[in-house]
Amino acid sequence: MSAVALDGSSTPVAIQAPAGRFTALYVAAVFGNALATITVLTSSLATRIDHLDHAHKDGALAVVVAVAAVVALLVTPVSGRLTDRCASRRGMRRPWIAGGVAVGFAGLVVMAAAPSIWLLALGWCVAQGGYNASGAALSAVLPDQFPAAVRGRIGGFVGLATAVAPVVGTGIAVVFQPSPAGMFLVPGVIAAALTLRLAQRLPDRQLPAGTVLPRLTAGTIARSYWVSPRRFPDFGWAWLSRFLMIGAFAAIQLYLKYFLQDELHYSSDTSTGLVGVSTVVMVVFMVGASVYCGRLSDRQGRRKVFVGVAAALFGVGAVIAASAPNLAVFEVGLAVAGAALGTYLAVDLALAADVLPDQDGDAGKDLGVFTTASSVPQILMPALAPAVLAIGGGHNYRALYVVAAVFAVAGALAVRPVRGVR
């Protein structure tokens, strides 16, 4: 691999596999960033909205999630581009990792104190902006520091961290349910501690001395949001597959609490606890599948078959959950979906890193664009959900879960045309 300066020069740089200690710090930082955001999406936000406006909770949740997802969509790619061209003496990624976490925590503070839906939405927008900026820099650390031969294994660990985060976050939300400050700020403090520790120890890339940075223009910023699928079709198909899969997951996860309330008829307080139980079920299967399949993908040198089968299997799990007559069958569906999601997240991340248009000069920007495949569904799914929920008289969460299954199967088909990896 070669490191390409922004003035067009290139110097060969061999990437060696980092020591286990650095890998642990990196995975812990990913866990922290996920904890701060996923806790809000899986538990804290729905619980807080339910308390602030119970009568309109469906619509309020959709609006808050969608507006904040737009912020994430706008922030992530441009943050990736700016970290690629960051000339700080502290490195390219470190300032964005640390600064993003600080902004994200400020947003959680606003959410904890919010007396209204609109102020809650403002805080979530700030938090999404900060944590997505930090996440863009964290994503760029993967191709910066880890060679292609171990990215499936690292993706497995990242999937493990992402899977454990909602379990820990849901536990925090249940323990601190009477206290908005605890629900929002405890995950933020943990995220700050873990992420700043990585920033402290990161052997960060630096721009070579004398690098001439192109002038940052409106056109440059606009191009931060685009990678041509015509020029780079593998990246385009990988993006579409991730978009469809995360759309499926968003439909299930965002409305998990309300499914338990309205379809399986549990009370609001009981359903909050059952969200934790359901999340644990998903995570147990996610963890095993993520670590095992990530390593197996590296060993076999194959990505597509793991990604495609996992997405299709997620659809099967969604159908089981949608048709569940009771909690036990519902949990079986989530277990199937969890195993599929763990495999998908581990190997799909490695696949995306393998098909980046530019492995060095624009890695942060391109991975920022890839991350929008996770942000856009959070905008579209809440917009689509009310129409689906209205089928049959309203609150039809079973129909929404069937739509999730369709999205997942489409995500499996989308990865088939990728040619640059097996």
C-alpha positions as a LaTeX table, in Angstrom:
\begin{tabular}{lrrr}
\hline
Residue & $x$ (\AA) & $y$ (\AA) & $z$ (\AA) \\
\hline
Met1 & 0.00 & 0.00 & 0.00 \\
Ser2 & 1.19 & 3.54 & $-0.59$ \\
Ala3 & 0.47 & 6.74 & 1.26 \\
Val4 & $-0.54$ & 9.43 & $-1.22$ \\
Ala5 & 0.04 & 13.06 & $-0.32$ \\
Leu6 & $-2.45$ & 15.67 & $-1.40$ \\
Asp7 & 0.08 & 17.27 & $-3.74$ \\
Gly8 & 0.09 & 14.07 & $-5.81$ \\
Ser9 & 3.30 & 12.51 & $-4.50$ \\
Ser10 & 3.38 & 8.96 & $-3.23$ \\
Thr11 & 5.60 & 7.11 & $-0.80$ \\
Pro12 & 5.32 & 3.38 & $-0.11$ \\
Val13 & 4.19 & 2.54 & 3.39 \\
Ala14 & 3.83 & $-1.05$ & 4.58 \\
Ile15 & 1.03 & $-1.43$ & 7.10 \\
Gln16 & 1.86 & $-3.90$ & 9.83 \\
Ala17 & $-0.76$ & $-5.53$ & 12.01 \\
Pro18 & $-0.92$ & $-3.52$ & 15.26 \\
Ala19 & $-0.27$ & $-5.08$ & 18.64 \\
Gly20 & $-3.17$ & $-6.58$ & 20.54 \\
Arg21 & $-3.20$ & $-3.69$ & 23.04 \\
Phe22 & $-3.86$ & $-1.13$ & 20.31 \\
Thr23 & $-6.55$ & $-3.35$ & 18.78 \\
Ala24 & $-8.25$ & $-3.51$ & 22.19 \\
Leu25 & $-8.12$ & 0.28 & 22.53 \\
Tyr26 & $-9.58$ & 0.72 & 19.06 \\
Val27 & $-12.43$ & $-1.72$ & 19.67 \\
Ala28 & $-13.12$ & $-0.11$ & 23.06 \\
Ala29 & $-13.35$ & 3.33 & 21.42 \\
Val30 & $-15.79$ & 1.99 & 18.80 \\
Phe31 & $-17.81$ & 0.49 & 21.66 \\
Gly32 & $-17.87$ & 3.83 & 23.48 \\
Asn33 & $-19.01$ & 5.75 & 20.42 \\
Ala34 & $-21.72$ & 3.14 & 19.77 \\
Leu35 & $-22.80$ & 3.13 & 23.42 \\
Ala36 & $-23.46$ & 6.87 & 23.41 \\
Thr37 & $-25.59$ & 6.75 & 20.25 \\
Ile38 & $-27.21$ & 3.31 & 20.24 \\
Thr39 & $-28.40$ & 3.70 & 23.83 \\
Val40 & $-30.37$ & 6.75 & 22.73 \\
Leu41 & $-31.85$ & 4.99 & 19.70 \\
Thr42 & $-32.72$ & 1.70 & 21.38 \\
Ser43 & $-34.02$ & 2.90 & 24.74 \\
Ser44 & $-33.52$ & 6.40 & 26.06 \\
Leu45 & $-35.08$ & 8.39 & 23.22 \\
Ala46 & $-38.27$ & 6.31 & 22.99 \\
Thr47 & $-38.64$ & 6.29 & 26.78 \\
Arg48 & $-38.14$ & 10.05 & 27.05 \\
Ile49 & $-40.58$ & 10.79 & 24.22 \\
Asp50 & $-43.13$ & 8.45 & 25.77 \\
His51 & $-42.93$ & 10.47 & 28.99 \\
Leu52 & $-43.03$ & 13.88 & 27.27 \\
Asp53 & $-45.83$ & 13.14 & 24.77 \\
His54 & $-47.36$ & 9.70 & 25.17 \\
Ala55 & $-50.34$ & 10.38 & 22.88 \\
His56 & $-48.16$ & 11.23 & 19.87 \\
Lys57 & $-45.14$ & 9.04 & 20.58 \\
Asp58 & $-45.02$ & 7.35 & 17.13 \\
Gly59 & $-44.94$ & 10.57 & 15.13 \\
Ala60 & $-42.66$ & 12.37 & 17.59 \\
Leu61 & $-40.11$ & 9.54 & 17.51 \\
Ala62 & $-40.16$ & 9.50 & 13.71 \\
Val63 & $-39.58$ & 13.26 & 13.47 \\
Val64 & $-36.79$ & 13.40 & 16.05 \\
Val65 & $-34.92$ & 10.43 & 14.57 \\
Ala66 & $-35.30$ & 11.68 & 11.00 \\
Val67 & $-34.17$ & 15.25 & 11.70 \\
Ala68 & $-31.11$ & 14.09 & 13.62 \\
Ala69 & $-30.31$ & 11.56 & 10.90 \\
Val70 & $-30.20$ & 14.41 & 8.37 \\
Val71 & $-27.60$ & 16.08 & 10.57 \\
Ala72 & $-25.60$ & 12.85 & 10.69 \\
Leu73 & $-25.90$ & 12.51 & 6.92 \\
Leu74 & $-24.52$ & 16.02 & 6.38 \\
Val75 & $-21.78$ & 15.85 & 8.98 \\
Thr76 & $-20.18$ & 12.46 & 8.37 \\
Pro77 & $-18.79$ & 12.71 & 4.81 \\
Val78 & $-17.49$ & 16.26 & 5.20 \\
Ser79 & $-15.88$ & 15.29 & 8.52 \\
Gly80 & $-14.20$ & 12.40 & 6.74 \\
Arg81 & $-12.82$ & 14.75 & 4.09 \\
Leu82 & $-11.60$ & 17.25 & 6.69 \\
Thr83 & $-9.84$ & 14.56 & 8.70 \\
Asp84 & $-8.08$ & 13.42 & 5.48 \\
Arg85 & $-6.64$ & 16.92 & 5.09 \\
Cys86 & $-6.09$ & 17.73 & 8.77 \\
Ala87 & $-2.58$ & 19.18 & 9.13 \\
Ser88 & $-2.50$ & 19.24 & 12.94 \\
Arg89 & 0.77 & 18.33 & 14.60 \\
Arg90 & $-1.32$ & 15.97 & 16.72 \\
Gly91 & $-2.19$ & 13.94 & 13.63 \\
Met92 & $-4.98$ & 13.61 & 11.09 \\
Arg93 & $-7.56$ & 11.59 & 13.01 \\
Arg94 & $-6.92$ & 12.46 & 16.69 \\
Pro95 & $-8.39$ & 16.01 & 16.73 \\
Trp96 & $-11.60$ & 14.79 & 15.12 \\
Ile97 & $-11.95$ & 11.77 & 17.38 \\
Ala98 & $-11.58$ & 13.87 & 20.54 \\
Gly99 & $-13.43$ & 16.96 & 19.34 \\
Gly100 & $-16.39$ & 14.98 & 18.03 \\
Val101 & $-16.86$ & 13.19 & 21.36 \\
Ala102 & $-16.83$ & 16.53 & 23.21 \\
Val103 & $-19.56$ & 17.96 & 20.96 \\
Gly104 & $-21.57$ & 14.75 & 21.20 \\
Phe105 & $-21.49$ & 14.83 & 24.99 \\
Ala106 & $-22.72$ & 18.44 & 24.95 \\
Gly107 & $-25.73$ & 17.27 & 22.93 \\
Leu108 & $-26.50$ & 14.56 & 25.50 \\
Val109 & $-26.44$ & 17.19 & 28.24 \\
Val110 & $-29.11$ & 19.14 & 26.35 \\
Met111 & $-31.21$ & 15.98 & 25.94 \\
Ala112 & $-30.99$ & 15.15 & 29.63 \\
Ala113 & $-32.36$ & 18.56 & 30.58 \\
Ala114 & $-34.88$ & 18.94 & 27.72 \\
Pro115 & $-38.42$ & 19.82 & 28.91 \\
Ser116 & $-39.94$ & 19.48 & 25.43 \\
Ile117 & $-39.79$ & 17.35 & 22.30 \\
Trp118 & $-38.22$ & 20.13 & 20.26 \\
Leu119 & $-35.39$ & 20.76 & 22.70 \\
Leu120 & $-34.86$ & 17.00 & 22.89 \\
Ala121 & $-34.59$ & 16.97 & 19.09 \\
Leu122 & $-32.06$ & 19.83 & 19.16 \\
Gly123 & $-29.88$ & 17.98 & 21.64 \\
Trp124 & $-30.03$ & 14.79 & 19.56 \\
Cys125 & $-29.00$ & 16.74 & 16.46 \\
Val126 & $-25.95$ & 18.13 & 18.28 \\
Ala127 & $-25.10$ & 14.69 & 19.68 \\
Gln128 & $-25.47$ & 13.01 & 16.28 \\
Gly129 & $-23.26$ & 15.64 & 14.67 \\
Gly130 & $-20.50$ & 15.21 & 17.24 \\
Tyr131 & $-20.48$ & 11.43 & 17.47 \\
Asn132 & $-20.69$ & 11.02 & 13.70 \\
Ala133 & $-17.70$ & 13.33 & 13.24 \\
Ser134 & $-15.79$ & 11.23 & 15.75 \\
Gly135 & $-17.05$ & 8.05 & 14.08 \\
Ala136 & $-15.83$ & 9.19 & 10.66 \\
Ala137 & $-12.31$ & 9.54 & 12.07 \\
Leu138 & $-12.57$ & 6.20 & 13.88 \\
Ser139 & $-13.61$ & 4.50 & 10.62 \\
Ala140 & $-10.57$ & 5.92 & 8.85 \\
Val141 & $-8.32$ & 4.36 & 11.49 \\
Leu142 & $-9.24$ & 0.92 & 10.08 \\
Pro143 & $-7.49$ & 1.30 & 6.67 \\
Asp144 & $-4.83$ & 3.54 & 8.27 \\
Gln145 & $-3.67$ & 1.03 & 10.86 \\
Phe146 & $-4.86$ & $-2.46$ & 9.86 \\
Pro147 & $-3.76$ & $-4.43$ & 6.75 \\
Ala148 & $-6.40$ & $-6.03$ & 4.54 \\
Ala149 & $-5.53$ & $-9.55$ & 5.72 \\
Val150 & $-6.89$ & $-8.90$ & 9.24 \\
Arg151 & $-9.81$ & $-6.58$ & 8.50 \\
Gly152 & $-12.40$ & $-9.34$ & 8.72 \\
Arg153 & $-11.14$ & $-10.21$ & 12.21 \\
Ile154 & $-11.13$ & $-6.54$ & 13.24 \\
Gly155 & $-14.58$ & $-6.16$ & 11.69 \\
Gly156 & $-15.69$ & $-9.06$ & 13.87 \\
Phe157 & $-14.41$ & $-7.30$ & 16.97 \\
Val158 & $-16.10$ & $-4.08$ & 15.84 \\
Gly159 & $-19.31$ & $-6.04$ & 15.35 \\
Leu160 & $-18.87$ & $-7.47$ & 18.84 \\
Ala161 & $-18.44$ & $-3.98$ & 20.29 \\
Thr162 & $-21.44$ & $-2.69$ & 18.38 \\
Ala163 & $-23.49$ & $-5.67$ & 19.58 \\
Val164 & $-22.55$ & $-5.31$ & 23.24 \\
Ala165 & $-23.19$ & $-1.55$ & 23.27 \\
Pro166 & $-27.01$ & $-1.75$ & 23.18 \\
Val167 & $-27.02$ & $-4.37$ & 25.94 \\
Val168 & $-24.97$ & $-2.17$ & 28.23 \\
Gly169 & $-26.91$ & 0.88 & 27.10 \\
Thr170 & $-30.29$ & $-0.73$ & 27.70 \\
Gly171 & $-29.14$ & $-1.81$ & 31.16 \\
Ile172 & $-28.12$ & 1.76 & 31.91 \\
Ala173 & $-31.47$ & 3.04 & 30.62 \\
Val174 & $-33.40$ & 0.57 & 32.80 \\
Val175 & $-31.37$ & 1.37 & 35.92 \\
Phe176 & $-31.61$ & 5.12 & 35.40 \\
Gln177 & $-35.14$ & 5.18 & 33.92 \\
Pro178 & $-36.43$ & 7.64 & 36.54 \\
Ser179 & $-33.46$ & 9.93 & 35.82 \\
Pro180 & $-32.98$ & 11.43 & 32.34 \\
Ala181 & $-29.52$ & 12.59 & 33.43 \\
Gly182 & $-28.44$ & 9.00 & 34.10 \\
Met183 & $-30.00$ & 7.60 & 30.90 \\
Phe184 & $-28.18$ & 10.08 & 28.68 \\
Leu185 & $-25.03$ & 11.15 & 30.53 \\
Val186 & $-23.68$ & 7.85 & 31.89 \\
Pro187 & $-23.19$ & 6.42 & 28.36 \\
Gly188 & $-21.65$ & 9.74 & 27.32 \\
Val189 & $-19.09$ & 9.66 & 30.13 \\
Ile190 & $-18.11$ & 6.08 & 29.30 \\
Ala191 & $-17.79$ & 6.99 & 25.60 \\
Ala192 & $-15.57$ & 9.97 & 26.40 \\
Ala193 & $-13.25$ & 7.93 & 28.64 \\
Leu194 & $-12.76$ & 5.11 & 26.11 \\
Thr195 & $-12.49$ & 7.29 & 23.02 \\
Leu196 & $-10.05$ & 9.76 & 24.53 \\
Arg197 & $-7.86$ & 6.87 & 25.67 \\
Leu198 & $-7.53$ & 5.71 & 22.06 \\
Ala199 & $-6.81$ & 9.27 & 20.93 \\
Gln200 & $-4.02$ & 9.47 & 23.48 \\
Arg201 & $-2.32$ & 6.26 & 22.29 \\
Leu202 & $-3.06$ & 6.41 & 18.55 \\
Pro203 & 0.07 & 6.28 & 16.32 \\
Asp204 & $-1.69$ & 8.74 & 14.07 \\
Arg205 & $-0.88$ & 9.49 & 10.45 \\
Gln206 & 0.41 & 12.97 & 9.68 \\
Leu207 & 0.50 & 14.84 & 6.42 \\
Pro208 & 4.05 & 14.93 & 5.03 \\
Ala209 & 6.00 & 18.13 & 5.56 \\
Gly210 & 5.49 & 20.53 & 2.68 \\
Thr211 & 2.18 & 19.00 & 1.59 \\
Val212 & 0.21 & 21.47 & $-0.48$ \\
Leu213 & $-3.44$ & 21.34 & 0.52 \\
Pro214 & $-5.98$ & 22.16 & $-2.19$ \\
Arg215 & $-8.12$ & 25.14 & $-1.33$ \\
Leu216 & $-11.32$ & 24.12 & 0.42 \\
Thr217 & $-14.19$ & 25.35 & $-1.72$ \\
Ala218 & $-17.93$ & 24.83 & $-1.83$ \\
Gly219 & $-17.35$ & 22.40 & $-4.69$ \\
Thr220 & $-14.81$ & 20.43 & $-2.66$ \\
Ile221 & $-17.25$ & 20.17 & 0.23 \\
Ala222 & $-20.08$ & 19.12 & $-2.11$ \\
Arg223 & $-17.90$ & 16.36 & $-3.58$ \\
Ser224 & $-17.43$ & 15.01 & $-0.04$ \\
Tyr225 & $-20.90$ & 13.51 & $-0.34$ \\
Trp226 & $-20.34$ & 11.58 & $-3.54$ \\
Val227 & $-18.47$ & 8.58 & $-4.86$ \\
Ser228 & $-19.47$ & 7.83 & $-8.44$ \\
Pro229 & $-21.13$ & 4.38 & $-8.65$ \\
Arg230 & $-20.38$ & 4.40 & $-12.38$ \\
Arg231 & $-16.62$ & 4.79 & $-11.84$ \\
Phe232 & $-16.55$ & 2.65 & $-8.69$ \\
Pro233 & $-19.44$ & 0.16 & $-9.03$ \\
Asp234 & $-18.17$ & $-2.18$ & $-6.30$ \\
Phe235 & $-18.31$ & 0.64 & $-3.77$ \\
Gly236 & $-21.76$ & 1.62 & $-5.03$ \\
Trp237 & $-23.18$ & $-1.89$ & $-4.62$ \\
Ala238 & $-21.60$ & $-2.21$ & $-1.17$ \\
Trp239 & $-23.20$ & 1.11 & $-0.20$ \\
Leu240 & $-26.63$ & $-0.01$ & $-1.45$ \\
Ser241 & $-26.43$ & $-3.31$ & 0.41 \\
Arg242 & $-25.55$ & $-1.55$ & 3.67 \\
Phe243 & $-28.35$ & 1.00 & 3.11 \\
Leu244 & $-30.96$ & $-1.74$ & 2.69 \\
Met245 & $-29.70$ & $-3.81$ & 5.61 \\
Ile246 & $-29.56$ & $-0.88$ & 8.03 \\
Gly247 & $-33.03$ & 0.13 & 6.84 \\
Ala248 & $-34.26$ & $-3.33$ & 7.85 \\
Phe249 & $-32.53$ & $-3.11$ & 11.21 \\
Ala250 & $-33.86$ & 0.42 & 11.85 \\
Ala251 & $-37.44$ & $-0.71$ & 11.26 \\
Ile252 & $-37.07$ & $-3.43$ & 13.88 \\
Gln253 & $-34.92$ & $-1.65$ & 16.44 \\
Leu254 & $-36.51$ & 1.81 & 16.47 \\
Tyr255 & $-39.98$ & 0.43 & 17.10 \\
Leu256 & $-39.02$ & $-2.51$ & 19.32 \\
Lys257 & $-40.50$ & $-0.97$ & 22.46 \\
Tyr258 & $-43.73$ & $-0.04$ & 20.72 \\
Phe259 & $-44.05$ & $-3.52$ & 19.14 \\
Leu260 & $-43.91$ & $-5.04$ & 22.62 \\
Gln261 & $-46.50$ & $-2.55$ & 23.84 \\
Asp262 & $-49.01$ & $-2.56$ & 20.98 \\
Glu263 & $-48.64$ & $-6.03$ & 19.42 \\
Leu264 & $-47.75$ & $-8.18$ & 22.44 \\
His265 & $-49.66$ & $-5.94$ & 24.89 \\
Tyr266 & $-47.09$ & $-5.22$ & 27.57 \\
Ser267 & $-47.21$ & $-2.03$ & 29.66 \\
Ser268 & $-44.82$ & 0.84 & 28.99 \\
Asp269 & $-42.63$ & 0.08 & 32.03 \\
Thr270 & $-42.61$ & $-3.68$ & 31.38 \\
Ser271 & $-41.80$ & $-3.19$ & 27.71 \\
Thr272 & $-38.77$ & $-1.08$ & 28.65 \\
Gly273 & $-37.38$ & $-4.02$ & 30.61 \\
Leu274 & $-38.27$ & $-6.42$ & 27.80 \\
Val275 & $-36.36$ & $-4.24$ & 25.35 \\
Gly276 & $-33.32$ & $-5.08$ & 27.46 \\
Val277 & $-34.14$ & $-8.80$ & 27.38 \\
Ser278 & $-34.72$ & $-8.71$ & 23.63 \\
Thr279 & $-31.49$ & $-6.81$ & 23.06 \\
Val280 & $-29.55$ & $-9.37$ & 25.09 \\
Val281 & $-31.03$ & $-12.17$ & 22.97 \\
Met282 & $-29.94$ & $-10.43$ & 19.77 \\
Val283 & $-26.51$ & $-9.63$ & 21.13 \\
Val284 & $-25.69$ & $-13.15$ & 22.33 \\
Phe285 & $-26.15$ & $-14.40$ & 18.78 \\
Met286 & $-24.55$ & $-11.32$ & 17.23 \\
Val287 & $-21.39$ & $-11.74$ & 19.28 \\
Gly288 & $-20.75$ & $-15.37$ & 18.39 \\
Ala289 & $-21.53$ & $-14.91$ & 14.71 \\
Ser290 & $-19.56$ & $-11.67$ & 14.41 \\
Val291 & $-16.26$ & $-12.91$ & 15.82 \\
Tyr292 & $-16.41$ & $-16.37$ & 14.24 \\
Cys293 & $-17.52$ & $-15.28$ & 10.78 \\
Gly294 & $-15.11$ & $-12.33$ & 10.69 \\
Arg295 & $-12.17$ & $-14.67$ & 11.25 \\
Leu296 & $-13.59$ & $-17.25$ & 8.83 \\
Ser297 & $-13.95$ & $-14.57$ & 6.15 \\
Asp298 & $-10.25$ & $-13.65$ & 6.51 \\
Arg299 & $-9.21$ & $-17.30$ & 6.44 \\
Gln300 & $-11.18$ & $-18.07$ & 3.29 \\
Gly301 & $-10.48$ & $-14.73$ & 1.63 \\
Arg302 & $-14.19$ & $-14.34$ & 0.89 \\
Arg303 & $-16.58$ & $-11.49$ & 1.75 \\
Lys304 & $-19.61$ & $-11.58$ & $-0.57$ \\
Val305 & $-21.07$ & $-14.93$ & 0.42 \\
Phe306 & $-20.99$ & $-14.01$ & 4.12 \\
Val307 & $-22.62$ & $-10.62$ & 3.50 \\
Gly308 & $-25.30$ & $-11.97$ & 1.16 \\
Val309 & $-26.33$ & $-14.96$ & 3.27 \\
Ala310 & $-26.37$ & $-12.86$ & 6.43 \\
Ala311 & $-28.68$ & $-10.24$ & 4.90 \\
Ala312 & $-31.09$ & $-12.92$ & 3.65 \\
Leu313 & $-31.07$ & $-14.63$ & 7.05 \\
Phe314 & $-31.92$ & $-11.32$ & 8.72 \\
Gly315 & $-35.03$ & $-11.23$ & 6.56 \\
Val316 & $-36.02$ & $-14.68$ & 7.85 \\
Gly317 & $-35.62$ & $-13.48$ & 11.42 \\
Ala318 & $-37.74$ & $-10.40$ & 10.72 \\
Val319 & $-40.57$ & $-12.57$ & 9.32 \\
Ile320 & $-40.50$ & $-14.82$ & 12.39 \\
Ala321 & $-40.67$ & $-11.79$ & 14.68 \\
Ala322 & $-43.46$ & $-10.19$ & 12.63 \\
Ser323 & $-45.65$ & $-13.30$ & 12.86 \\
Ala324 & $-44.89$ & $-14.07$ & 16.51 \\
Pro325 & $-48.00$ & $-14.84$ & 18.61 \\
Asn326 & $-46.09$ & $-14.49$ & 21.88 \\
Leu327 & $-42.83$ & $-13.27$ & 23.38 \\
Ala328 & $-41.02$ & $-16.62$ & 23.07 \\
Val329 & $-41.46$ & $-16.84$ & 19.29 \\
Phe330 & $-40.64$ & $-13.14$ & 18.99 \\
Glu331 & $-37.31$ & $-13.75$ & 20.74 \\
Val332 & $-36.55$ & $-16.64$ & 18.36 \\
Gly333 & $-36.96$ & $-14.23$ & 15.46 \\
Leu334 & $-34.64$ & $-11.73$ & 17.12 \\
Ala335 & $-32.07$ & $-14.46$ & 17.76 \\
Val336 & $-32.00$ & $-15.37$ & 14.05 \\
Ala337 & $-31.81$ & $-11.69$ & 13.11 \\
Gly338 & $-29.04$ & $-11.12$ & 15.66 \\
Ala339 & $-26.82$ & $-13.89$ & 14.27 \\
Ala340 & $-27.36$ & $-12.53$ & 10.77 \\
Leu341 & $-26.64$ & $-8.94$ & 11.77 \\
Gly342 & $-23.45$ & $-9.89$ & 13.61 \\
Thr343 & $-22.11$ & $-11.67$ & 10.54 \\
Tyr344 & $-23.18$ & $-8.88$ & 8.23 \\
Leu345 & $-21.63$ & $-6.03$ & 10.23 \\
Ala346 & $-18.31$ & $-7.83$ & 10.67 \\
Val347 & $-17.75$ & $-8.82$ & 7.06 \\
Asp348 & $-19.47$ & $-5.89$ & 5.35 \\
Leu349 & $-17.09$ & $-3.43$ & 7.04 \\
Ala350 & $-14.12$ & $-5.43$ & 5.76 \\
Leu351 & $-15.69$ & $-5.59$ & 2.29 \\
Ala352 & $-16.16$ & $-1.81$ & 2.24 \\
Ala353 & $-12.55$ & $-1.19$ & 3.29 \\
Asp354 & $-11.36$ & $-3.60$ & 0.57 \\
Val355 & $-13.26$ & $-1.78$ & $-2.23$ \\
Leu356 & $-12.49$ & 1.82 & $-1.24$ \\
Pro357 & $-11.78$ & 3.92 & $-4.35$ \\
Asp358 & $-8.72$ & 5.43 & $-2.63$ \\
Gln359 & $-7.18$ & 3.44 & 0.22 \\
Asp360 & $-4.97$ & 6.31 & 1.39 \\
Gly361 & $-5.60$ & 9.86 & 0.22 \\
Asp362 & $-9.40$ & 9.92 & 0.60 \\
Ala363 & $-10.04$ & 6.98 & 2.93 \\
Gly364 & $-11.76$ & 9.15 & 5.54 \\
Lys365 & $-13.98$ & 10.85 & 2.99 \\
Asp366 & $-14.94$ & 7.61 & 1.23 \\
Leu367 & $-15.70$ & 5.81 & 4.48 \\
Gly368 & $-17.72$ & 8.87 & 5.48 \\
Val369 & $-19.78$ & 8.42 & 2.32 \\
Phe370 & $-20.15$ & 4.73 & 3.15 \\
Thr371 & $-21.38$ & 5.66 & 6.63 \\
Thr372 & $-24.24$ & 7.61 & 5.06 \\
Ala373 & $-25.64$ & 4.21 & 4.11 \\
Ser374 & $-26.34$ & 3.86 & 7.83 \\
Ser375 & $-27.67$ & 7.42 & 8.23 \\
Val376 & $-30.04$ & 7.68 & 5.27 \\
Pro377 & $-32.27$ & 4.78 & 6.40 \\
Gln378 & $-32.77$ & 6.58 & 9.71 \\
Ile379 & $-34.32$ & 9.39 & 7.67 \\
Leu380 & $-36.31$ & 7.31 & 5.22 \\
Met381 & $-37.55$ & 4.59 & 7.56 \\
Pro382 & $-39.28$ & 6.98 & 10.01 \\
Ala383 & $-40.81$ & 8.72 & 6.98 \\
Leu384 & $-42.00$ & 5.41 & 5.52 \\
Ala385 & $-43.08$ & 3.90 & 8.84 \\
Pro386 & $-46.27$ & 5.97 & 9.45 \\
Ala387 & $-47.76$ & 4.82 & 6.12 \\
Val388 & $-46.97$ & 1.18 & 6.90 \\
Leu389 & $-48.16$ & 1.48 & 10.49 \\
Ala390 & $-51.49$ & 2.88 & 9.27 \\
Ile391 & $-52.33$ & $-0.38$ & 7.47 \\
Gly392 & $-55.37$ & $-2.04$ & 9.03 \\
Gly393 & $-56.32$ & 0.81 & 11.32 \\
Gly394 & $-52.96$ & 1.95 & 12.72 \\
His395 & $-50.09$ & 0.78 & 14.94 \\
Asn396 & $-49.45$ & $-2.17$ & 12.61 \\
Tyr397 & $-45.92$ & $-3.00$ & 13.68 \\
Arg398 & $-46.16$ & $-6.50$ & 12.21 \\
Ala399 & $-46.48$ & $-5.02$ & 8.72 \\
Leu400 & $-43.45$ & $-2.83$ & 9.42 \\
Tyr401 & $-41.39$ & $-5.88$ & 10.35 \\
Val402 & $-42.40$ & $-7.56$ & 7.07 \\
Val403 & $-41.14$ & $-4.49$ & 5.22 \\
Ala404 & $-37.88$ & $-4.91$ & 7.15 \\
Ala405 & $-37.62$ & $-8.47$ & 5.83 \\
Val406 & $-38.06$ & $-7.24$ & 2.25 \\
Phe407 & $-35.30$ & $-4.65$ & 2.74 \\
Ala408 & $-32.93$ & $-7.30$ & 4.11 \\
Val409 & $-33.46$ & $-9.70$ & 1.20 \\
Ala410 & $-32.90$ & $-6.83$ & $-1.24$ \\
Gly411 & $-29.66$ & $-6.07$ & 0.62 \\
Ala412 & $-28.55$ & $-9.66$ & 0.06 \\
Leu413 & $-29.17$ & $-9.36$ & $-3.68$ \\
Ala414 & $-27.37$ & $-5.99$ & $-3.90$ \\
Val415 & $-23.98$ & $-7.45$ & $-2.97$ \\
Arg416 & $-23.99$ & $-10.02$ & $-5.79$ \\
Pro417 & $-22.66$ & $-7.66$ & $-8.53$ \\
Val418 & $-19.51$ & $-6.76$ & $-6.52$ \\
Arg419 & $-16.49$ & $-7.95$ & $-8.51$ \\
Gly420 & $-13.43$ & $-6.61$ & $-6.71$ \\
Val421 & $-13.63$ & $-9.11$ & $-3.83$ \\
Arg422 & $-14.74$ & $-12.73$ & $-3.63$ \\
\hline
\end{tabular}
